[in-house]
Amino acid sequence: MKSDYLDKMKKVACDVFEQLAFMFAEEIEIQDFEYNDGPLIHATMSFSGYRSGTIDITMPMPLASQFARNILGLDESIEIDSQHYEDAVRELLNTICGRMLTSLFGEAEVFDLHVPTTEY
């Protein structure tokens, strides 16, 4: 993968976290990621058209919970369930994918974005 593509994808992901959920992302190396405290949520979606592929995101459930709360404008005292987490993570992935494709290939290219799915 071209380093320019990777840089654009990183910027899009960080921008979406900030703009969609008021959360600031920080890049770390995969070998530095440690999480042993509970389940993870994984979302994936595919796209086709000018180029085809898939995009995935995995995050700890506490992060997904905070992300969902931020998107919905809810404070910590309000209970939310797994449907909120799943919807928020799918929306995150959908937004990242759409903006990433535009950033990488421009606005003239046409893509079909397929519905994201989640699993634990």
MINU-700048 format. One record per residue: residue in one letter; x, y, z of N, C-alpha, C in turn; chain; residue number from 1. Coordinates in nm, 2 decimals. Layout:
N
- resn|n.xx|n.yy|n.zz|ca.xx|ca.yy|ca.zz|c.xx|c.yy|c.zz|chain|resi
- A|X|Y|Z|X|Y|Z|X|Y|Z|A|NUM
...
***
This chain:
120
- resn|n.xx|n.yy|n.zz|ca.xx|ca.yy|ca.zz|c.xx|c.yy|c.zz|chain|resi
- M|0.08|-0.12|0.00|0.00|0.00|0.00|0.09|0.12|0.00|A|1
- K|0.05|0.22|-0.08|0.13|0.34|-0.09|0.13|0.41|0.05|A|2
- S|0.24|0.47|0.08|0.24|0.54|0.21|0.14|0.66|0.21|A|3
- D|0.12|0.72|0.10|0.03|0.83|0.08|-0.12|0.79|0.12|A|4
- Y|-0.15|0.67|0.07|-0.28|0.61|0.10|-0.30|0.59|0.25|A|5
- L|-0.20|0.53|0.31|-0.20|0.50|0.46|-0.21|0.63|0.54|A|6
- D|-0.14|0.74|0.50|-0.15|0.86|0.57|-0.29|0.92|0.55|A|7
- K|-0.35|0.91|0.44|-0.48|0.97|0.42|-0.58|0.89|0.50|A|8
- M|-0.57|0.76|0.51|-0.66|0.67|0.58|-0.65|0.71|0.73|A|9
- K|-0.53|0.73|0.78|-0.51|0.76|0.92|-0.58|0.90|0.95|A|10
- K|-0.56|0.99|0.86|-0.61|1.13|0.89|-0.77|1.12|0.89|A|11
- V|-0.82|1.05|0.79|-0.97|1.04|0.79|-1.02|0.97|0.92|A|12
- A|-0.96|0.86|0.96|-1.01|0.80|1.08|-1.00|0.89|1.20|A|13
- C|-0.89|0.96|1.22|-0.88|1.06|1.33|-0.98|1.17|1.32|A|14
- D|-1.00|1.22|1.20|-1.10|1.33|1.18|-1.24|1.29|1.21|A|15
- V|-1.27|1.16|1.17|-1.41|1.11|1.20|-1.43|1.10|1.35|A|16
- F|-1.34|1.04|1.42|-1.35|1.02|1.56|-1.38|1.16|1.63|A|17
- E|-1.30|1.26|1.59|-1.31|1.39|1.65|-1.44|1.46|1.61|A|18
- Q|-1.48|1.45|1.48|-1.60|1.52|1.44|-1.73|1.45|1.48|A|19
- L|-1.73|1.32|1.48|-1.85|1.25|1.50|-1.88|1.23|1.65|A|20
- A|-1.77|1.21|1.73|-1.79|1.17|1.87|-1.71|1.26|1.97|A|21
- F|-1.64|1.36|1.92|-1.57|1.45|2.01|-1.46|1.37|2.08|A|22
- M|-1.40|1.27|2.01|-1.29|1.19|2.07|-1.17|1.21|1.99|A|23
- F|-1.06|1.21|2.05|-0.93|1.23|1.98|-0.85|1.10|1.98|A|24
- A|-0.82|1.07|1.85|-0.74|0.94|1.83|-0.60|0.97|1.83|A|25
- E|-0.52|0.87|1.87|-0.38|0.87|1.87|-0.33|0.74|1.81|A|26
- E|-0.24|0.75|1.72|-0.18|0.63|1.66|-0.08|0.56|1.75|A|27
- I|-0.10|0.43|1.76|0.00|0.35|1.83|0.03|0.23|1.74|A|28
- E|0.15|0.17|1.76|0.18|0.05|1.69|0.10|-0.07|1.74|A|29
- I|0.07|-0.16|1.65|-0.02|-0.27|1.69|0.04|-0.35|1.81|A|30
- Q|0.18|-0.37|1.81|0.24|-0.44|1.92|0.23|-0.37|2.05|A|31
- D|0.20|-0.24|2.05|0.19|-0.17|2.18|0.04|-0.17|2.23|A|32
- F|-0.05|-0.22|2.15|-0.19|-0.23|2.20|-0.21|-0.34|2.29|A|33
- E|-0.25|-0.31|2.41|-0.28|-0.41|2.51|-0.42|-0.39|2.57|A|34
- Y|-0.50|-0.50|2.57|-0.63|-0.49|2.62|-0.67|-0.63|2.66|A|35
- N|-0.69|-0.65|2.79|-0.72|-0.78|2.84|-0.84|-0.77|2.94|A|36
- D|-0.93|-0.67|2.92|-1.03|-0.64|3.02|-1.17|-0.64|2.95|A|37
- G|-1.21|-0.75|2.91|-1.35|-0.76|2.85|-1.35|-0.78|2.70|A|38
- P|-1.48|-0.79|2.65|-1.50|-0.82|2.51|-1.46|-0.70|2.42|A|39
- L|-1.44|-0.74|2.30|-1.42|-0.64|2.19|-1.54|-0.65|2.10|A|40
- I|-1.56|-0.54|2.03|-1.66|-0.54|1.92|-1.59|-0.52|1.79|A|41
- H|-1.63|-0.59|1.69|-1.56|-0.59|1.56|-1.67|-0.56|1.46|A|42
- A|-1.64|-0.46|1.37|-1.74|-0.43|1.26|-1.66|-0.44|1.13|A|43
- T|-1.73|-0.48|1.02|-1.67|-0.49|0.89|-1.77|-0.45|0.79|A|44
- M|-1.73|-0.39|0.68|-1.81|-0.36|0.57|-1.73|-0.37|0.44|A|45
- S|-1.80|-0.39|0.33|-1.74|-0.40|0.20|-1.79|-0.29|0.12|A|46
- F|-1.71|-0.26|0.01|-1.75|-0.16|-0.08|-1.71|-0.21|-0.22|A|47
- S|-1.78|-0.16|-0.32|-1.75|-0.20|-0.46|-1.77|-0.08|-0.55|A|48
- G|-1.72|-0.10|-0.67|-1.73|0.01|-0.77|-1.60|0.03|-0.84|A|49
- Y|-1.55|0.16|-0.84|-1.42|0.19|-0.89|-1.31|0.10|-0.84|A|50
- R|-1.32|0.08|-0.71|-1.23|-0.02|-0.64|-1.32|-0.10|-0.55|A|51
- S|-1.28|-0.22|-0.52|-1.35|-0.30|-0.42|-1.27|-0.34|-0.31|A|52
- G|-1.33|-0.37|-0.19|-1.25|-0.41|-0.08|-1.34|-0.41|0.05|A|53
- T|-1.27|-0.43|0.16|-1.34|-0.43|0.29|-1.27|-0.34|0.38|A|54
- I|-1.34|-0.29|0.48|-1.27|-0.21|0.59|-1.33|-0.27|0.72|A|55
- D|-1.24|-0.27|0.82|-1.28|-0.33|0.95|-1.23|-0.24|1.06|A|56
- I|-1.30|-0.25|1.17|-1.26|-0.18|1.29|-1.29|-0.27|1.41|A|57
- T|-1.20|-0.27|1.51|-1.22|-0.34|1.63|-1.19|-0.25|1.75|A|58
- M|-1.28|-0.25|1.85|-1.25|-0.17|1.97|-1.31|-0.24|2.09|A|59
- P|-1.25|-0.20|2.21|-1.30|-0.25|2.33|-1.44|-0.20|2.36|A|60
- M|-1.52|-0.28|2.43|-1.66|-0.24|2.45|-1.67|-0.11|2.53|A|61
- P|-1.58|-0.09|2.63|-1.59|0.04|2.70|-1.57|0.16|2.61|A|62
- L|-1.48|0.15|2.51|-1.46|0.26|2.41|-1.59|0.27|2.33|A|63
- A|-1.65|0.16|2.28|-1.77|0.16|2.20|-1.88|0.22|2.28|A|64
- S|-1.89|0.19|2.41|-1.99|0.25|2.50|-1.97|0.41|2.50|A|65
- Q|-1.85|0.45|2.53|-1.83|0.59|2.53|-1.85|0.66|2.40|A|66
- F|-1.81|0.59|2.29|-1.84|0.64|2.16|-1.99|0.66|2.13|A|67
- A|-2.07|0.56|2.17|-2.21|0.57|2.15|-2.27|0.68|2.23|A|68
- R|-2.23|0.69|2.35|-2.28|0.80|2.44|-2.25|0.94|2.38|A|69
- N|-2.13|0.95|2.33|-2.09|1.08|2.27|-2.17|1.11|2.14|A|70
- I|-2.19|1.01|2.06|-2.27|1.03|1.94|-2.42|1.07|1.98|A|71
- L|-2.47|1.00|2.08|-2.61|1.03|2.11|-2.63|1.14|2.21|A|72
- G|-2.52|1.20|2.26|-2.52|1.31|2.35|-2.58|1.27|2.49|A|73
- L|-2.54|1.15|2.53|-2.59|1.10|2.66|-2.48|1.10|2.77|A|74
- D|-2.51|1.12|2.89|-2.41|1.12|3.00|-2.40|0.98|3.06|A|75
- E|-2.31|0.96|3.14|-2.28|0.83|3.20|-2.39|0.77|3.28|A|76
- S|-2.48|0.85|3.33|-2.59|0.80|3.42|-2.70|0.73|3.34|A|77
- I|-2.70|0.75|3.21|-2.81|0.68|3.13|-2.76|0.55|3.08|A|78
- E|-2.84|0.45|3.10|-2.80|0.31|3.06|-2.82|0.30|2.91|A|79
- I|-2.73|0.24|2.84|-2.74|0.20|2.70|-2.71|0.05|2.68|A|80
- D|-2.77|-0.01|2.58|-2.74|-0.15|2.56|-2.66|-0.18|2.44|A|81
- S|-2.64|-0.30|2.41|-2.55|-0.34|2.30|-2.59|-0.29|2.16|A|82
- Q|-2.72|-0.28|2.15|-2.77|-0.23|2.02|-2.72|-0.09|1.99|A|83
- H|-2.71|0.00|2.10|-2.65|0.13|2.08|-2.50|0.12|2.04|A|84
- Y|-2.43|0.03|2.10|-2.29|0.02|2.07|-2.27|-0.03|1.93|A|85
- E|-2.35|-0.13|1.89|-2.34|-0.18|1.75|-2.38|-0.07|1.65|A|86
- D|-2.48|0.00|1.67|-2.52|0.10|1.58|-2.42|0.21|1.57|A|87
- A|-2.36|0.25|1.68|-2.26|0.35|1.68|-2.13|0.31|1.60|A|88
- V|-2.09|0.19|1.63|-1.97|0.14|1.56|-1.99|0.12|1.41|A|89
- R|-2.11|0.07|1.37|-2.14|0.06|1.23|-2.15|0.20|1.16|A|90
- E|-2.20|0.30|1.23|-2.21|0.43|1.18|-2.07|0.49|1.16|A|91
- L|-1.98|0.47|1.26|-1.84|0.51|1.26|-1.78|0.45|1.14|A|92
- L|-1.79|0.32|1.12|-1.72|0.25|1.01|-1.78|0.30|0.87|A|93
- N|-1.91|0.32|0.86|-1.97|0.37|0.74|-1.91|0.51|0.71|A|94
- T|-1.91|0.60|0.81|-1.85|0.73|0.78|-1.71|0.73|0.74|A|95
- I|-1.63|0.65|0.81|-1.48|0.64|0.78|-1.47|0.59|0.64|A|96
- C|-1.54|0.49|0.60|-1.53|0.43|0.47|-1.56|0.53|0.36|A|97
- G|-1.68|0.60|0.37|-1.72|0.69|0.27|-1.62|0.81|0.26|A|98
- R|-1.57|0.86|0.37|-1.47|0.97|0.36|-1.34|0.92|0.31|A|99
- M|-1.30|0.80|0.35|-1.17|0.74|0.31|-1.17|0.72|0.15|A|100
- L|-1.28|0.67|0.10|-1.28|0.65|-0.05|-1.28|0.78|-0.12|A|101
- T|-1.35|0.88|-0.07|-1.34|1.01|-0.13|-1.20|1.07|-0.12|A|102
- S|-1.14|1.06|-0.01|-1.00|1.11|0.01|-0.90|1.04|-0.08|A|103
- L|-0.92|0.91|-0.10|-0.82|0.84|-0.18|-0.84|0.85|-0.33|A|104
- F|-0.97|0.85|-0.37|-1.00|0.84|-0.51|-1.08|0.96|-0.57|A|105
- G|-1.11|1.06|-0.49|-1.18|1.18|-0.54|-1.33|1.16|-0.54|A|106
- E|-1.40|1.27|-0.56|-1.55|1.27|-0.56|-1.61|1.22|-0.69|A|107
- A|-1.54|1.21|-0.80|-1.60|1.17|-0.92|-1.62|1.01|-0.93|A|108
- E|-1.54|0.94|-0.85|-1.55|0.79|-0.86|-1.68|0.75|-0.78|A|109
- V|-1.74|0.64|-0.83|-1.87|0.59|-0.77|-1.84|0.46|-0.70|A|110
- F|-1.89|0.45|-0.58|-1.88|0.33|-0.50|-2.01|0.29|-0.44|A|111
- D|-2.03|0.16|-0.42|-2.15|0.11|-0.35|-2.09|0.07|-0.21|A|112
- L|-2.15|0.12|-0.11|-2.11|0.09|0.03|-2.22|-0.02|0.08|A|113
- H|-2.17|-0.13|0.12|-2.26|-0.23|0.17|-2.28|-0.22|0.32|A|114
- V|-2.39|-0.27|0.37|-2.42|-0.25|0.51|-2.32|-0.31|0.60|A|115
- P|-2.27|-0.24|0.70|-2.17|-0.29|0.80|-2.24|-0.40|0.89|A|116
- T|-2.16|-0.49|0.93|-2.20|-0.59|1.02|-2.11|-0.59|1.15|A|117
- T|-2.16|-0.63|1.26|-2.08|-0.64|1.38|-2.08|-0.78|1.44|A|118
- E|-1.98|-0.80|1.52|-1.97|-0.93|1.59|-1.89|-0.90|1.72|A|119
- Y|-1.90|-0.99|1.81|-1.82|-0.98|1.94|-1.71|-1.09|1.94|A|120
***
